[in-house]
Structures are given as C-alpha cells and as structure tokens.
Amino acid sequence: MSTLILVFHPHLKDGSRANARLLAELAAQGEDDIIVRDEYAEYPNFSVNADTEHELLEAADRVILQFPFYWYSSPALLKEWEDEVITAGWAYGGGHALKGKELKLVVTTGSDAAKYRKDGEYSHTMEELLSPFEVVAYKVGMNYAEPFLVQGTATIGDAELNQAAADYVSAILD
C-alpha cells in the first residue's frame, strides 16, 4: 500500500519539535512506499500546483494530512490546498479520483487532551473540531480513518514524545 504524507507545518524545520520528531522516526524506518512532502516548503507563496498534487494523490492508496492545530483548525496552506486540489470534476461532481482511498489525519496540539472535551476548557472534542475533514472524505468517497493525535506538545517530555513517535510509526505502517 502506497502512502502519501502531506505535512502542513509552516515551521517544520525550525519550530516544530513534535512534528519533526515524528517524521524523523518514520524516516529511520526506511520505508520505500511512503512519500513525505513538506507542503510549506513546496508552496511558500501558497501557489498550489493542483496538477502535481493530483498526480501524487492518484498514485497513493492512503493519504495522510499532518498538521499542527492552529486556532482550533488547520494551518492556512491546508485550506488553500483543499480549495485548489479537491475540485469538482476531479474529486467529486463527476470525478472520482479519490474514491476508495484512505484519509488519515495526524494532528498535534499544544494544549493537552483534557482541554478538548465537552467539559474541558474549549467545550469541544477533537472529533467535533476535525469533523470538516470527515465530511470532505465522505463527499469525495474516501475512507476516513481515526485521526492520530499527539496532544500537549507545548509541555511534552522527551520520553512521552519518543513514545508518541513510536506510536506514530505504528499508525502509519499498520
């Protein structure tokens, strides 16, 4: 099964301890059937090349969108990517390029998991806040997999982060 991991982190190289650690652990596995793309490095001016993205998506069996949670949503480039890439005639509305593929989210949050509960500080669960991605998956005929979350990254210790990285690799390779 081929896997395409699209990473949407505006500071992946110089400000992302958690996402960088996850990706480093995956790279250490040396898997040939996984493509990882740093979308902010590819599109620093937000000029998404839909044709390139379509080719990559069509070649993959599994698509993983990896991003930090910003203001209870995704980073801006991911929204721009959705608008430019998931288009009528290609993904829906007569097109079915993504039908049957798996969509999985990998999301990091600075805040700990307890804040993302009905009775928590934010009064909403991660499931609720990530539901737009599930609806998009449904709309284009993708199979929405359970998201992989690493929460509390603002205070996570090395041992916890190492465990999260090992769990991430298992979630990607399973």
Backbone bond lengths (Angstrom), bond angles and torsions (degrees), N, CA, C in turn:
res aa  C-N    CA-C-N  psi(-1)  N-CA   C-N-CA  omega(-1)  CA-C   N-CA-C  phi
1 M - - - 1.448 - - 1.527 108.64 -
2 S 1.320 117.06 125.61 1.461 120.55 178.99 1.528 110.04 -88.05
3 T 1.307 114.81 139.75 1.465 121.31 -176.12 1.518 109.72 -124.13
4 L 1.311 116.04 131.38 1.462 123.39 175.59 1.526 107.55 -111.88
5 I 1.325 115.84 119.16 1.468 120.93 177.84 1.520 107.71 -108.26
6 L 1.314 115.42 114.84 1.452 121.86 178.00 1.525 107.36 -103.28
7 V 1.319 115.69 114.24 1.453 121.50 -175.73 1.527 108.31 -100.44
8 F 1.311 115.00 123.29 1.463 122.13 -179.65 1.529 108.61 -114.74
9 H 1.312 116.31 79.42 1.466 121.10 177.90 1.523 107.76 -131.92
10 P 1.334 117.82 116.19 1.466 119.94 -175.73 1.533 114.54 -66.53
11 H 1.324 117.27 -14.29 1.472 120.40 -178.98 1.518 110.37 -132.69
12 L 1.308 116.67 43.93 1.459 120.66 -175.41 1.520 111.87 -60.18
13 K 1.301 117.53 -43.13 1.469 121.22 -174.65 1.532 113.29 -79.83
14 D 1.318 117.10 -29.66 1.470 118.57 -172.25 1.517 115.82 -125.90
15 G 1.320 118.59 11.61 1.449 117.55 -179.41 1.517 114.54 -156.94
16 S 1.314 116.16 9.93 1.451 118.41 -176.24 1.513 111.11 -119.31
17 R 1.275 116.49 88.96 1.464 120.24 177.84 1.522 111.01 -63.86
18 A 1.329 117.45 -46.12 1.466 121.22 -174.84 1.529 112.32 -71.10
19 N 1.326 117.55 -54.31 1.464 119.65 -178.27 1.519 111.67 -63.58
20 A 1.307 117.06 -39.44 1.468 119.98 177.91 1.529 110.63 -62.42
21 R 1.318 117.20 -39.80 1.469 121.11 179.71 1.525 111.17 -66.54
22 L 1.324 117.22 -42.28 1.458 120.75 177.91 1.524 110.65 -59.47
23 L 1.315 116.01 -47.76 1.457 120.26 -177.69 1.523 112.23 -68.17
24 A 1.319 117.28 -34.75 1.468 120.40 177.34 1.523 110.52 -64.30
25 E 1.305 116.87 -40.83 1.468 120.60 178.36 1.525 110.80 -64.37
26 L 1.307 116.54 -39.78 1.462 120.19 178.04 1.533 110.48 -66.79
27 A 1.315 117.08 -43.66 1.472 120.94 -179.96 1.522 111.26 -60.60
28 A 1.324 116.75 -33.84 1.467 121.01 -179.83 1.528 112.35 -65.31
29 Q 1.324 116.60 -17.71 1.469 120.36 -179.82 1.523 112.00 -78.21
30 G 1.339 117.10 -21.45 1.455 121.21 177.46 1.514 115.10 65.10
31 E 1.295 117.75 34.81 1.467 121.85 -179.57 1.531 110.22 -75.12
32 D 1.324 116.55 132.28 1.459 121.52 -178.68 1.519 114.00 -84.44
33 D 1.309 117.36 -23.84 1.459 120.21 -174.32 1.526 113.40 -95.84
34 I 1.335 115.58 22.16 1.466 121.13 178.04 1.524 108.63 -123.08
35 I 1.315 115.83 126.91 1.461 122.01 174.23 1.516 107.22 -110.44
36 V 1.333 116.14 127.98 1.465 121.85 177.27 1.521 107.71 -114.67
37 R 1.323 116.06 128.72 1.473 120.99 178.40 1.522 110.19 -125.46
38 D 1.301 115.39 129.63 1.460 123.15 172.78 1.527 106.13 -87.03
39 E 1.312 116.40 98.31 1.457 120.79 -173.43 1.525 113.22 -67.13
40 Y 1.318 118.64 -29.82 1.468 119.82 176.23 1.530 110.62 -69.78
41 A 1.322 118.27 -32.82 1.465 121.05 175.20 1.525 110.02 -70.40
42 E 1.329 116.64 -37.23 1.463 121.10 179.10 1.529 112.37 -69.84
43 Y 1.324 115.81 -37.47 1.466 120.50 -173.17 1.528 111.64 -130.16
44 P 1.340 117.75 64.56 1.473 119.36 -177.26 1.525 113.30 -64.56
45 N 1.332 116.80 -21.26 1.463 120.89 178.81 1.523 112.48 -104.50
46 F 1.346 115.66 13.58 1.467 122.43 177.35 1.530 113.08 65.25
47 S 1.316 118.10 19.95 1.468 121.84 177.87 1.527 108.48 -92.31
48 V 1.310 115.89 79.46 1.458 122.54 -175.34 1.534 109.85 -69.64
49 N 1.314 116.07 131.03 1.458 121.60 177.41 1.532 107.96 -92.16
50 A 1.307 116.08 98.90 1.462 121.05 -175.77 1.518 111.99 -61.94
51 D 1.321 117.94 -36.57 1.463 120.28 -179.86 1.525 111.38 -62.31
52 T 1.314 116.79 -45.16 1.471 121.06 177.62 1.518 110.72 -62.12
53 E 1.320 116.23 -46.10 1.459 120.68 -179.56 1.529 110.67 -63.94
54 H 1.317 117.34 -39.82 1.464 120.66 177.82 1.523 110.41 -60.17
55 E 1.326 117.21 -45.66 1.472 120.96 179.30 1.525 111.06 -58.90
56 L 1.318 116.46 -45.71 1.459 120.65 179.97 1.523 111.40 -63.14
57 L 1.311 116.26 -44.90 1.461 121.08 -179.15 1.526 111.84 -66.08
58 E 1.300 116.67 -40.21 1.462 120.02 -179.82 1.520 111.68 -64.57
59 A 1.331 117.28 -31.88 1.465 121.67 -178.01 1.530 113.01 -80.02
60 A 1.320 117.20 -14.28 1.467 121.26 -175.50 1.522 111.80 -96.17
61 D 1.331 114.32 147.50 1.464 120.12 172.03 1.524 110.41 -89.60
62 R 1.310 114.56 -30.15 1.465 122.70 -175.72 1.512 109.06 -130.18
63 V 1.331 116.47 137.82 1.453 122.04 178.90 1.523 107.74 -122.40
64 I 1.318 114.82 127.79 1.462 120.11 177.75 1.516 107.60 -118.21
65 L 1.312 115.80 125.38 1.462 122.30 173.20 1.513 106.86 -101.46
66 Q 1.314 116.18 117.09 1.466 121.18 -177.35 1.519 108.59 -115.14
67 F 1.341 115.07 129.17 1.457 118.53 -176.92 1.524 111.80 -162.51
68 P 1.335 115.82 156.44 1.466 119.99 170.82 1.527 108.31 -81.78
69 F 1.300 115.73 149.01 1.456 121.53 179.45 1.519 108.49 -82.33
70 Y 1.339 116.12 116.64 1.465 122.40 -179.10 1.520 108.91 -114.24
71 W 1.311 117.16 120.60 1.454 121.39 178.20 1.525 111.29 46.59
72 Y 1.334 114.72 48.88 1.466 123.15 173.60 1.532 112.11 64.01
73 S 1.315 115.76 28.85 1.450 121.19 -179.16 1.531 109.05 -157.84
74 S 1.309 115.78 -165.42 1.461 121.23 -179.86 1.530 110.29 -96.28
75 P 1.333 116.83 163.00 1.466 119.84 174.62 1.534 111.27 -62.50
76 A 1.305 116.15 157.00 1.467 122.47 -173.16 1.526 113.35 -57.81
77 L 1.316 118.50 -38.85 1.462 119.79 -178.04 1.523 111.87 -63.64
78 L 1.308 117.66 -32.54 1.462 119.05 178.53 1.526 110.53 -65.31
79 K 1.301 117.76 -40.37 1.469 120.28 177.25 1.528 109.94 -65.42
80 E 1.316 117.70 -42.56 1.466 121.07 177.18 1.532 110.00 -61.14
81 W 1.330 116.26 -42.61 1.463 121.71 178.62 1.534 110.11 -59.31
82 E 1.320 116.77 -47.05 1.469 120.22 178.21 1.529 110.95 -56.83
83 D 1.328 116.01 -46.73 1.463 120.46 -177.62 1.523 112.11 -63.62
84 E 1.314 117.68 -36.47 1.463 122.00 -176.82 1.529 113.50 -85.69
85 V 1.323 117.53 -30.78 1.462 121.40 -170.32 1.525 112.99 -100.16
86 I 1.301 117.69 -43.23 1.470 120.86 -175.76 1.529 107.68 -87.70
87 T 1.313 114.02 82.60 1.456 120.27 -169.51 1.523 113.05 -111.46
88 A 1.326 113.67 155.90 1.468 121.20 175.22 1.521 108.94 -63.90
89 G 1.311 114.72 141.22 1.450 119.95 -179.00 1.520 113.07 88.77
90 W 1.331 116.41 -19.16 1.465 120.69 176.79 1.532 110.43 -111.99
91 A 1.329 116.34 -52.56 1.471 120.17 -176.65 1.530 112.71 -102.62
92 Y 1.302 117.25 -21.27 1.469 122.24 -179.38 1.520 107.21 -159.25
93 G 1.299 117.51 179.49 1.463 120.19 177.93 1.520 112.22 60.24
94 G 1.313 115.89 44.52 1.456 120.53 -179.54 1.515 113.41 108.19
95 G 1.326 117.68 -17.78 1.462 121.65 176.56 1.514 110.11 -109.83
96 H 1.319 115.76 151.12 1.461 119.46 -176.66 1.528 111.28 -139.76
97 A 1.326 117.20 37.23 1.469 121.78 -173.49 1.527 113.44 -62.90
98 L 1.316 117.42 -25.24 1.469 120.36 -176.28 1.525 113.11 -104.16
99 K 1.303 116.57 -2.25 1.469 120.98 -175.54 1.529 110.76 -58.80
100 G 1.342 114.47 130.78 1.456 121.36 177.41 1.512 115.43 84.35
101 K 1.316 117.77 -9.63 1.463 120.65 177.63 1.527 109.14 -79.27
102 E 1.310 116.04 154.79 1.460 120.49 177.73 1.522 110.13 -90.41
103 L 1.322 116.13 138.98 1.462 122.02 172.35 1.519 108.00 -116.93
104 K 1.318 115.44 125.22 1.464 121.46 177.47 1.519 107.68 -128.93
105 L 1.308 116.08 140.24 1.461 121.86 174.80 1.514 109.47 -103.02
106 V 1.323 115.54 141.01 1.460 122.34 169.11 1.519 104.65 -120.94
107 V 1.324 115.74 115.76 1.461 120.97 -171.99 1.519 110.38 -128.12
108 T 1.325 115.18 132.64 1.460 120.47 173.80 1.528 108.35 -109.30
109 T 1.331 114.72 141.63 1.464 120.11 176.19 1.518 109.08 -126.38
110 G 1.296 116.18 139.42 1.456 119.87 175.73 1.518 111.44 -68.19
111 S 1.329 115.50 -37.63 1.466 121.15 179.77 1.518 110.52 -79.72
112 D 1.329 115.57 153.32 1.459 119.30 -179.34 1.529 111.23 -77.36
113 A 1.319 115.48 163.25 1.457 123.24 -173.90 1.528 112.92 -58.72
114 A 1.320 118.51 -32.26 1.463 121.39 -176.83 1.532 112.40 -61.86
115 K 1.311 117.31 -24.83 1.465 119.97 179.67 1.522 111.83 -74.85
116 Y 1.329 116.72 -20.31 1.457 122.39 -178.44 1.527 110.64 -100.27
117 R 1.312 115.20 58.72 1.465 122.58 175.55 1.525 107.46 -134.13
118 K 1.316 115.35 161.32 1.476 119.12 177.96 1.519 110.96 -56.28
119 D 1.340 115.88 -37.34 1.464 119.90 -179.78 1.529 111.83 -97.27
120 G 1.331 116.36 11.68 1.459 120.67 179.49 1.519 111.76 -91.06
121 E 1.299 115.38 -179.43 1.465 121.89 -176.57 1.529 112.79 -57.03
122 Y 1.340 118.06 -35.38 1.468 121.03 -174.81 1.525 113.26 -95.23
123 S 1.321 118.20 -5.25 1.471 123.91 175.69 1.527 114.71 58.67
124 H 1.311 117.31 15.29 1.461 121.68 178.37 1.523 109.15 -141.86
125 T 1.313 115.15 147.90 1.459 120.37 177.72 1.527 109.88 -88.47
126 M 1.309 115.93 161.56 1.466 119.89 175.07 1.527 109.83 -62.48
127 E 1.304 117.10 -37.01 1.465 120.28 177.86 1.528 110.50 -57.11
128 E 1.322 116.91 -44.00 1.464 120.67 178.59 1.529 111.03 -65.81
129 L 1.316 116.06 -45.67 1.458 119.88 -175.71 1.524 112.98 -69.27
130 L 1.329 117.17 -27.33 1.464 121.17 178.70 1.529 112.67 -92.92
131 S 1.330 117.57 0.25 1.470 120.75 -175.36 1.529 114.57 -58.52
132 P 1.332 121.32 -29.99 1.471 118.29 176.50 1.531 112.96 -57.90
133 F 1.320 117.69 -34.04 1.468 120.42 177.73 1.524 111.04 -67.72
134 E 1.318 115.63 -37.48 1.458 119.81 177.89 1.524 110.59 -65.18
135 V 1.325 116.88 -39.68 1.465 121.16 179.34 1.532 110.36 -66.50
136 V 1.325 117.20 -41.38 1.469 120.54 176.80 1.527 109.58 -60.89
137 A 1.333 117.10 -45.43 1.467 120.46 178.31 1.527 110.33 -56.56
138 Y 1.304 116.43 -46.23 1.469 121.18 178.58 1.529 110.64 -59.83
139 K 1.323 116.25 -46.00 1.475 122.07 -177.13 1.522 111.77 -58.82
140 V 1.341 117.41 -37.95 1.470 121.07 -175.68 1.527 112.94 -99.80
141 G 1.334 117.45 4.99 1.456 121.20 175.77 1.517 115.39 80.56
142 M 1.325 116.58 21.52 1.462 119.78 177.11 1.528 110.04 -87.82
143 N 1.312 115.72 157.60 1.460 121.95 174.97 1.523 107.69 -93.50
144 Y 1.317 116.10 115.53 1.466 121.83 -176.39 1.523 109.30 -84.79
145 A 1.317 116.15 115.90 1.461 121.86 179.26 1.528 109.71 -90.44
146 E 1.302 115.44 158.20 1.460 120.17 178.17 1.532 109.84 -60.27
147 P 1.334 117.29 129.37 1.458 119.67 179.71 1.527 112.46 -63.18
148 F 1.308 115.39 150.72 1.457 122.14 173.24 1.522 106.37 -102.20
149 L 1.317 116.36 120.25 1.469 121.84 -175.40 1.522 110.85 -114.93
150 V 1.320 114.87 137.34 1.464 121.32 168.58 1.519 104.54 -121.38
151 Q 1.328 115.11 109.29 1.456 119.41 -173.80 1.524 111.09 -112.30
152 G 1.323 114.36 155.92 1.456 120.00 -178.84 1.516 113.44 77.33
153 T 1.332 116.60 29.16 1.468 119.46 -175.22 1.532 113.24 -66.97
154 A 1.314 117.48 -18.29 1.470 119.72 178.77 1.523 111.49 -67.45
155 T 1.330 116.24 -25.05 1.465 119.76 -176.94 1.525 113.32 -127.37
156 I 1.305 117.90 7.31 1.462 120.99 -174.63 1.534 111.00 -65.67
157 G 1.323 115.57 136.74 1.455 121.23 178.20 1.522 111.33 -83.23
158 D 1.315 116.34 167.30 1.465 120.88 -178.39 1.527 112.23 -60.37
159 A 1.323 117.36 -43.17 1.461 120.18 -178.67 1.523 110.70 -63.41
160 E 1.323 117.02 -43.39 1.469 120.70 178.45 1.521 111.32 -65.10
161 L 1.320 116.63 -39.69 1.456 120.47 179.37 1.526 110.94 -67.59
162 N 1.315 116.59 -39.21 1.466 119.61 176.26 1.520 111.02 -62.27
163 Q 1.335 117.33 -40.14 1.459 120.79 177.40 1.527 110.54 -65.77
164 A 1.325 115.94 -42.28 1.464 119.95 178.14 1.528 110.61 -61.22
165 A 1.330 117.14 -39.00 1.468 120.98 178.88 1.528 110.68 -65.28
166 A 1.319 117.42 -41.53 1.466 120.88 177.21 1.530 110.47 -64.73
167 D 1.323 116.97 -41.18 1.464 121.21 178.40 1.532 110.67 -65.88
168 Y 1.312 116.50 -37.35 1.464 122.48 177.31 1.524 110.46 -60.20
169 V 1.315 116.39 -48.12 1.464 120.73 179.32 1.531 109.89 -59.39
170 S 1.317 116.33 -43.63 1.470 120.09 178.06 1.525 110.93 -61.85
171 A 1.320 117.18 -41.44 1.456 120.79 -179.87 1.540 111.74 -67.03
172 I 1.310 116.55 -32.91 1.470 120.48 179.95 1.526 110.26 -77.91
173 L 1.300 117.47 -41.57 1.464 120.75 -174.11 1.526 113.70 -83.38
174 D 1.329 117.97 -16.63 1.481 120.17 178.75 1.503 112.40 -76.40
